[in-house]
Amino acid sequence: MATTHCERVFAVVDGHEDIGFSRVAHGRDFKMTVSQIREQESSSSVTQEEYAGECCSSLPDLKRGGVVMVFATLWASPIDVPPTVPKYNTPEEAHAQAAEQLEYYEALERSGDIEIVKSPGETGLPLPGSELDPRRRLKVVLLMEGADPIVSPSEPELDWWWSKGLRIIGTAWHRTRYSGGTGNPGPLTPLGVQLLPMMQQKGFILDISHMSEDSFWEALSVFKGPVIASHSNCRALLGGGDRHLSDDMIRALVQRDAVIGVVLYTKFICSPSDPDVIATGKPTRHCVYLRHLVKHIMHICKLAGNAMHVGIGSDIDGGFGKEDIPGELDTSADFQLIARELAQAGMCTEDIARVMGGNWINFLKKNLR
């Protein structure tokens, strides 16, 4: 990869943001600027911990950062998360949570702020030079994180979600009725084994982020459709942990022509034993920087043999805030700094464009139905 100076604005695709949940659980208005949301929350009686950290992303800030598309989640909060957010005990309650978030995305589309992408013809990038145009609509691909909102793996229910624009489903978060997940190891459940072929037949993309090791390998065997890891980092750089991808898992995803989105959460970028972290005791923005994130990107490129299987999956505002993103970043308006860091690491302009958004766009063009 030849060294180049990075001055241009790149079209950015973010493979994972919990926009709907932030609205429903925390009351954040996606159309406000981050500074407006922070000011509003600073005068609230709710603590930053209850907000899951200081806000980092919003529609105006994403546009300022050159973000042209986001994979926006439908995430229902299970019973074992903090009590300050809505949570579900039954599949019907999970469905209701996801449906409420879906209604928010539909309202944003009716108001002309976003466009829900449903087919490959709707994935095109803006014309060069218009990436920062505040008048353009943000393209949104709907992604279900944890499949519990699917009450039963039936054709009518999958047809309903498809008709609403859902195109990507991840079976896991922690353990779900469909799959083992983060901190809750185990294979696919009988419901999961039933769901995946139905997803494949309908045309859904499978997101393996949060799957446990057992469910990951079983899913790749059962599901023959397109797969991604919307927000996952490299286990080899973190000293272990079932939330992250082993080198063998990364190689398997590359063989399936997948794209892996790297996460901006500092605890998923550096381990507490990292030499740059030891002095402060834990990975925070005060010791974790974009150069550390780039190591994950370069590691995936090395295993793949090219730069065609990695992108951004920030998960920004997904249970963490400004205090837990790399130190150079304040909001999603700063995402172009990732491109600058990639250039400083020696990546050529063509490959930077792929990582910043091109790989996600190419994947969608090939795999959306």
TORKOLGU-757065 format. One record per residue (C-alpha): residue in one letter; x, y, z. Coordinates in pm, whole numbers, plus 50000, padded with zeros to 5 digits. Example, Ala and Ser with C-alpha at 12.3 -4.5 7.8 and 13.67 -1.06 7.14 Angstrom:
# residues 2
A512304955050780/S513674989450714/
# end
This chain:
# residues 369
M500005000050000/A501665032049884/T501875061950111/T499725091450012/H498685124350163/C494995123650249/E493195156650190/R490005147050006/V486615141250165/F485635104650155/A482085091650141/V481585073050469/V479315043650541/D478835034350906/G477814998050945/H476245001051290/E474405028351485/D471595024751741/I469665055351625/G466165042251695/F467055029452040/S468685062652134/R465415079852048/V463085055452224/A465225048852533/H466925082552581/G464665106952397/R467445119152169/D466235138051863/F468335125651571/K467705158151382/M469365179751648/T473105186151648/V475245167851902/S476015200752076/Q472265207752113/I471655172852254/R474545176552497/E473255210152615/Q469775195752662/E471085165852857/S473425186653072/S470405203853226/S468535171053279/S468275152553610/V469225120453427/T472885110653472/Q475285104653183/E475485068253290/E471735065253238/Y472165081152895/A474925055352827/G477475083052798/E477815117452642/C476115119052301/C478415115751997/S476235112651688/S473275129251516/L472035135651165/P473695169951121/D476995157151261/L476955126151041/K476455148250735/R479295171150844/G481495140050867/G480715129450512/V478575099950622/V476255090850336/M474805058350471/V474255041650808/F473155006650902/A470585016751163/T469554990851417/L466394976851563/W467634965951904/A465364953952183/S466844955652532/P466724922652725/I465984919053093/D469634917653203/V470614953253101/P470444983253337/P466914992253450/T466985027553307/V466055015252958/P462964996452832/K463504959052846/Y461624928052740/N460604895652902/T458674880352613/P459044878352234/E455984900352199/E457584927452414/A460784925152208/H458724928651891/A456974959352030/Q460294976152115/A461704970151767/A458454981151603/E458545014151797/Q462065020851670/L460945011751318/E458185037551343/Y460805063951424/Y462795055551112/E459615056850906/A458835091251049/L462345103150958/E461805090550605/R458405107950574/S460005140650685/G462635137550412/D465605133250646/I466515097450558/E465915072350281/I465445035950384/V467435015050135/K465624983850017/S467244974649685/P470694976149520/G469625004649296/E469205027049601/T472785023049726/G474565048049501/L477055072649643/P476495110149606/L478315128449329/P481935136849417/G482055169749603/S478545166449747/E479405143750040/L479065172950282/D475885187450130/P473515192050427/R470475189950196/R471035153650098/R469065126050267/L470995100850474/K470625065850334/V469685040050599/V469855002150586/L467784985950861/L469574959751073/M468034939151353/E470564933651632/G469424902551819/A466554883651659/D464204881251959/P461784906851802/I461004879551546/V458274863051753/S458434830951550/P460474820551244/S457514820051010/E457174831250651/P454404856750727/E456474873450998/L459634875250788/D457524888650502/W456234916250733/W459724926750842/W460904925850481/S458004947850371/K459034973150636/G462544975350491/L464534952350719/R467394937150521/I469974925150778/I469394902851081/G471834893451355/T470624864351564/A472584873351879/W473364900552128/H473684881752451/R471954848152429/T468674850352240/R465994824652160/Y467914818951837/S471584818251927/G474374818552181/G475914852952210/T478344875852388/G479094862952737/N476524835052687/P478214808252476/G476294781752292/P475254769951947/L472254779851742/T469044769551912/P466454748451728/L464644781051647/G467884795151506/V468434764751288/Q464894769851160/L465284807451107/L468494808950904/P467334789450595/M464174810650590/M466294842150603/Q468404828950317/Q465364820950104/K463874855550158/G467154873550083/F468174886450425/I471824893050506/L473164876250822/D475124897351072/I477384874951283/S478504902051529/H477794891151888/M477504854451793/S479364830452020/E482094808851872/D479824778251847/S476914796851690/F479244814951447/W480644783151295/E477274765951291/A475664796051124/L478264796250845/S477454759750786/V473664763950791/F473344797850617/K474614800450258/G473514836150192/P475544868350234/V477134875050572/I478714905050746/A480134914251083/S478604948751127/H480634958251436/S483454935251545/N487154939551619/C490164916151620/R490574891851909/A494304888251834/L494874924851929/L492834922752249/G494154891852421/G490944871852387/G487244877252453/D484244861152286/R482924894752163/H485774897551915/L486744878351599/S489554852951599/D491884852051301/D490194819851186/M486794836851203/I488114866351001/R489554843050737/A486234824350716/L484374857150665/V486804867750393/Q486184834450217/R482464843050225/D483214877350071/A481994894850386/V482764929650517/I483784935250880/G482974968751044/V485474980051310/V484054993951635/L485075027351789/Y484605015752151/T487955020652325/K487604988552528/F487264969752198/I490334987152053/C492944982452327/S493154958052616/P494034969352972/S497444952652925/D498304973752620/P501494993952694/D499685026252605/V496895018152851/I498725004653156/A499535039253295/T495855049253314/G494515015253416/K491725012253157/P491185019952789/T489545054152756/R489845083452515/H492785096052725/C495035067752606/V493335051752304/Y493655069151968/L492855063551603/R496285048251544/H495155019651768/L491925015451569/V493925014651246/K495824984351378/H492554964851366/I491884976451010/M495394967150900/H495184933451074/I492044924550879/C493674936650555/K496734915050626/L494614883850684/A492504891150375/G495454899750153/N493704931850044/A491614960850176/M488274948650039/H486784932450351/V486874959450618/G484814990450685/I483535011450973/G480904998251215/S481255024751481/D478455014751723/I478855050751839/D476305059552111/G475615022152138/G475955019352515/F478995041952533/G479655078752474/K482385104152414/E484465091752706/D484915058152532/I485795067552173/P489315074852040/G490785106952174/E490875126351845/L487115122451796/D484435144751946/T481425135151732/S480615116351413/A481455148751231/D485115138751283/F484995105551095/Q487215119450817/L490075118151070/I489995080151031/A490935084650665/R493805107650761/E495115081751006/L494895054450741/A496925076350505/Q499545082050773/A499725044250818/G500605040850450/M497285030850293/C496725043049937/T493825065949850/E491925038849661/D492015015549961/I491075043450202/A487975049949991/R487105012950018/V487485012150396/M485615044750456/G482545033550263/G483225017149930/N483384981650063/W479964984450228/I478474999549911/N479934972349688/F478694945349925/L475164959249920/K475124962649543/K476044925849511/N473804912249786/L470664933049834/R467634919049655/
# end
